Amino acid sequence: MDEMRGDRMRCDEIIQLLEKKAPIEYAMDWDHVGLLVGRRDKEVHKLMLVVDVTEEIVDAAVAQNVDMIVSHHPMIFGKVDRVNDETVLGRKILKLIEHGIACYAMHTNFDTIGGMAKEAAAMLGLQNMEVLEETKDGEGIGEVGYLPAATTVTALAALIKEKFDLKNVLLYGNPNDTVEKIAICPGSGKSVINEAVQKKADCLITGDIGHHEGLDANEMGLTILDASHYGLEHIFMHIMYEYLKGYCMDVEIGIADVGVPFSIL
C-alpha cells in the first residue's frame, strides 16, 4: 500500500461516509454491495482501497494488519453454499474472518452516483456531458460529452494512455477517423453500445469488449477504444482516497494499485 495516513474510527462510521458518497439504493438489483464480511463495530486503524479483492490482496491486508478493505468489485457475487479452504472464495472469507478484517464493496452504486464516469470524462477534458444510460433519479452508467476539439482516434488513444497510465488500448475501428463526441463507460461497456449509438457518439471508451461486440459497434458507425476493465476503473481508489482523507483523519488509508491483470506478449 502507498499514500498512508494515521489512527482510528469504527467500521460503521466509515460505512456512513461510504454510503453518503454512493448510497446503496443506486446499485443495480443484481449487484452485491455494502458490508460483505465483518463486524460493523470493528475499530478501524488501517483501511485498504482496492479494485478487486484477490487472495493476494487478502494476504497483503493480513500481513499489513489492515482492519478494513473497501473494494470496487464485490468479493462475493454469486451463490455461496459453503465456506471452507477448498475454494479460493472460501479461503478469502476465512482469512478475513480469522483476522477480523471487514470487507465492503461499492460497485454499481459508485458507477451510478459515486463519480466514476464523471471523473473519467473530466480526465479526458470532455465538455457538455450527459448521462449515457440513466438508471435512477437522472443518474446512471457512463457519460457522453465532447472533446475540446475534434481529433483522430490515434490521438485520442494516446490521450487515454497518458491520463490513465496505460501501455495499450484495443481499437475496433479506423485509427485515422476523426472523433469529437465521446461516450465513456469505465468497466464493462458492451451493454451500453446501443445507448452510445443512440446518443450519436463517435467513439465509446470502455472495457471488456468482445470480438462480436466490436464488429457490431463498427457496423453501427461507432468506434470502440477498449482500455480494459481495470484500466479505467482503477481511478476508484484515488477518488475514494481523496474523499476519505478529509473525514478519516485518524485512519491510515492505503491504495493497493496492482495494475492491469494481464499482459500483451
VEXDODO-148828 format. One line per field, with one value per residue (C-alpha): residue in one letter; x, y, z. Coordinates in nm, 2 decimals, always signed. Each point is the difference from the previous one (the first is absolute). Layout:
N
rest = (A|...)
c1 = (X|...)
c2 = (Y|...)
c3 = (Z|...)
***
This chain:
265
rest = (M|D|E|M|R|G|D|R|M|R|C|D|E|I|I|Q|L|L|E|K|K|A|P|I|E|Y|A|M|D|W|D|H|V|G|L|L|V|G|R|R|D|K|E|V|H|K|L|M|L|V|V|D|V|T|E|E|I|V|D|A|A|V|A|Q|N|V|D|M|I|V|S|H|H|P|M|I|F|G|K|V|D|R|V|N|D|E|T|V|L|G|R|K|I|L|K|L|I|E|H|G|I|A|C|Y|A|M|H|T|N|F|D|T|I|G|G|M|A|K|E|A|A|A|M|L|G|L|Q|N|M|E|V|L|E|E|T|K|D|G|E|G|I|G|E|V|G|Y|L|P|A|A|T|T|V|T|A|L|A|A|L|I|K|E|K|F|D|L|K|N|V|L|L|Y|G|N|P|N|D|T|V|E|K|I|A|I|C|P|G|S|G|K|S|V|I|N|E|A|V|Q|K|K|A|D|C|L|I|T|G|D|I|G|H|H|E|G|L|D|A|N|E|M|G|L|T|I|L|D|A|S|H|Y|G|L|E|H|I|F|M|H|I|M|Y|E|Y|L|K|G|Y|C|M|D|V|E|I|G|I|A|D|V|G|V|P|F|S|I|L)
c1 = (+0.00|+0.10|-0.13|-0.05|-0.15|-0.06|-0.22|-0.38|-0.38|-0.27|-0.10|-0.36|+0.12|+0.20|-0.29|-0.22|+0.26|+0.02|-0.38|-0.02|+0.24|-0.19|-0.33|-0.08|-0.34|+0.18|+0.14|-0.14|-0.25|+0.24|+0.30|+0.15|+0.12|+0.05|+0.16|+0.07|+0.22|+0.07|-0.15|-0.14|+0.14|+0.36|+0.25|+0.19|+0.36|+0.10|-0.22|+0.10|-0.16|+0.00|-0.18|-0.01|+0.03|+0.24|+0.16|+0.33|-0.18|-0.14|+0.34|+0.15|-0.28|+0.08|+0.37|-0.05|-0.25|-0.28|-0.33|-0.23|+0.01|-0.21|-0.03|-0.17|-0.09|-0.18|+0.20|-0.32|-0.21|-0.18|-0.15|+0.21|-0.11|+0.30|+0.31|+0.31|+0.36|-0.07|-0.09|+0.16|-0.30|-0.03|+0.36|-0.03|-0.31|+0.16|+0.32|-0.20|-0.21|+0.30|+0.19|-0.30|+0.01|-0.32|-0.06|-0.24|-0.09|-0.10|-0.09|-0.28|-0.11|+0.34|-0.02|-0.34|+0.04|+0.34|+0.18|+0.18|-0.10|-0.02|+0.36|+0.12|-0.17|+0.15|+0.35|-0.04|-0.13|-0.35|-0.25|-0.38|-0.04|-0.32|-0.07|+0.04|-0.25|-0.23|-0.09|-0.14|-0.09|+0.18|+0.32|+0.14|+0.27|+0.26|+0.03|-0.02|+0.17|+0.21|+0.38|+0.12|+0.08|-0.05|+0.30|+0.11|-0.06|+0.38|+0.03|-0.29|+0.16|+0.32|-0.19|-0.17|+0.33|+0.16|-0.29|-0.07|+0.37|-0.06|+0.25|-0.27|-0.36|-0.18|-0.16|-0.31|-0.01|+0.22|+0.29|-0.02|-0.37|-0.08|-0.20|-0.15|-0.31|+0.12|-0.18|+0.20|-0.10|+0.26|-0.01|-0.20|-0.18|-0.13|-0.35|+0.00|+0.11|-0.36|-0.03|+0.32|-0.13|-0.34|+0.18|+0.20|+0.34|+0.29|+0.20|-0.07|+0.29|-0.06|+0.13|-0.09|-0.10|-0.01|+0.05|-0.36|-0.09|+0.29|-0.11|-0.36|+0.09|+0.21|-0.29|-0.22|+0.25|+0.16|+0.37|+0.11|+0.31|+0.03|+0.22|-0.07|-0.23|+0.27|+0.16|-0.27|-0.14|+0.32|-0.09|-0.25|+0.28|+0.13|-0.35|-0.08|+0.34|-0.06|-0.35|+0.08|+0.32|-0.21|-0.22|+0.22|+0.28|+0.07|+0.01|+0.30|-0.13|+0.19|-0.04|+0.08|+0.04|+0.10|-0.02|-0.18|-0.03|+0.12|+0.30|+0.01|+0.29)
c2 = (+0.00|+0.36|+0.34|-0.08|+0.21|-0.06|-0.15|-0.11|-0.01|-0.26|-0.20|+0.13|+0.36|-0.06|-0.18|+0.31|+0.20|-0.26|+0.00|+0.38|-0.01|-0.28|-0.10|-0.37|+0.07|+0.11|-0.35|-0.23|-0.26|-0.29|+0.16|-0.09|+0.32|+0.10|-0.18|-0.35|-0.14|+0.13|+0.19|+0.35|+0.07|-0.08|+0.26|+0.11|+0.12|-0.10|+0.00|-0.13|+0.12|-0.26|-0.07|-0.38|-0.21|-0.27|-0.25|+0.20|+0.31|-0.19|-0.14|+0.35|+0.14|-0.27|+0.07|+0.38|-0.03|+0.16|+0.03|+0.07|-0.05|+0.23|-0.14|+0.09|-0.35|-0.22|-0.29|-0.21|+0.01|-0.33|-0.25|-0.12|-0.34|-0.08|+0.18|-0.22|+0.00|-0.21|+0.31|+0.33|+0.19|-0.22|+0.06|+0.38|+0.01|-0.22|+0.21|+0.32|-0.13|-0.16|+0.32|+0.23|+0.19|+0.16|+0.00|+0.26|+0.03|+0.31|-0.12|+0.12|+0.25|+0.16|-0.03|+0.17|+0.28|-0.03|+0.19|-0.28|+0.10|+0.38|-0.01|-0.21|+0.24|+0.30|-0.16|+0.01|+0.35|-0.08|+0.28|+0.04|-0.34|-0.20|-0.35|-0.28|-0.24|+0.14|-0.25|+0.21|+0.36|+0.14|-0.19|-0.30|-0.20|+0.18|+0.36|+0.15|+0.33|+0.19|+0.03|+0.36|-0.05|-0.28|-0.24|-0.32|-0.34|-0.04|+0.32|-0.09|-0.33|+0.17|+0.23|-0.29|-0.18|+0.32|+0.09|-0.35|-0.12|-0.28|-0.17|-0.12|+0.05|-0.22|+0.16|-0.11|+0.24|+0.22|+0.18|+0.28|+0.08|+0.34|-0.01|+0.27|-0.12|-0.26|-0.26|-0.14|-0.29|-0.13|-0.37|-0.23|+0.21|-0.25|+0.05|+0.38|-0.02|+0.06|+0.30|+0.15|-0.05|+0.16|+0.30|+0.03|-0.04|-0.04|-0.22|-0.21|-0.03|-0.30|-0.36|-0.37|+0.04|-0.33|-0.08|+0.00|+0.32|+0.18|-0.10|+0.08|+0.35|+0.08|-0.10|+0.24|+0.28|-0.01|-0.01|-0.20|+0.06|-0.28|+0.12|-0.32|-0.04|+0.09|+0.25|+0.26|-0.11|+0.02|+0.37|-0.12|-0.04|+0.35|+0.16|-0.17|+0.08|+0.37|-0.03|-0.19|+0.18|+0.31|-0.19|-0.28|+0.20|-0.28|-0.29|-0.11|-0.03|-0.19|-0.07|-0.34|+0.07|-0.33|+0.10|-0.15|-0.38|-0.11|+0.04|+0.04|-0.21)
c3 = (+0.00|-0.05|+0.09|+0.37|+0.27|+0.37|+0.35|+0.05|-0.08|+0.01|-0.31|+0.02|+0.00|-0.31|-0.16|+0.06|-0.20|-0.28|-0.03|+0.00|-0.30|-0.18|+0.16|-0.03|-0.15|-0.32|-0.05|-0.27|+0.13|-0.09|+0.18|+0.34|+0.17|+0.36|+0.29|-0.13|+0.28|+0.35|+0.29|+0.00|+0.34|-0.11|+0.10|-0.32|+0.02|-0.35|-0.32|-0.34|-0.33|-0.28|-0.33|+0.05|+0.32|-0.12|+0.22|-0.04|+0.13|+0.29|+0.09|-0.02|+0.22|+0.26|-0.02|+0.04|+0.29|-0.21|+0.18|-0.30|-0.37|-0.23|-0.35|-0.32|-0.11|+0.25|+0.12|+0.05|-0.32|-0.06|+0.22|+0.29|+0.13|+0.22|+0.14|+0.03|-0.10|-0.32|-0.21|-0.07|+0.12|+0.31|+0.09|-0.04|+0.22|+0.27|+0.00|+0.04|+0.28|+0.18|+0.00|+0.07|-0.33|-0.12|-0.38|-0.16|-0.37|-0.20|-0.35|-0.22|+0.26|-0.04|-0.38|+0.01|+0.24|+0.16|-0.28|-0.20|-0.35|+0.08|+0.12|-0.29|-0.25|+0.18|-0.03|-0.37|+0.00|-0.13|+0.00|+0.00|+0.16|+0.04|+0.15|-0.25|+0.15|+0.27|+0.27|+0.29|+0.08|-0.30|+0.09|-0.18|-0.17|-0.21|-0.14|-0.35|-0.08|-0.25|-0.03|+0.00|-0.37|-0.25|-0.02|-0.16|+0.17|+0.02|+0.20|+0.23|+0.07|+0.09|+0.24|+0.17|+0.05|+0.14|+0.24|+0.13|+0.00|-0.25|-0.23|-0.25|-0.12|-0.24|-0.31|-0.18|-0.29|-0.22|+0.18|-0.25|+0.05|+0.16|+0.33|+0.22|+0.18|+0.25|+0.22|+0.30|+0.22|+0.24|+0.05|-0.23|-0.27|-0.24|+0.14|-0.08|-0.37|-0.12|+0.24|-0.14|-0.36|+0.10|+0.14|-0.32|+0.16|-0.24|+0.24|+0.32|+0.25|+0.22|+0.08|-0.04|-0.37|-0.18|-0.37|-0.10|+0.21|-0.16|-0.36|+0.07|+0.14|-0.31|-0.23|+0.20|-0.06|+0.35|+0.06|+0.31|+0.21|+0.26|+0.28|+0.21|+0.30|+0.25|-0.22|+0.05|+0.33|+0.20|+0.05|+0.26|+0.26|-0.06|+0.01|+0.32|+0.16|-0.07|+0.14|+0.32|+0.10|+0.08|+0.25|+0.13|+0.16|+0.25|-0.25|-0.20|-0.36|-0.27|-0.37|-0.14|-0.37|-0.15|-0.36|-0.30|+0.07|-0.34|-0.24|-0.37|-0.13)
***
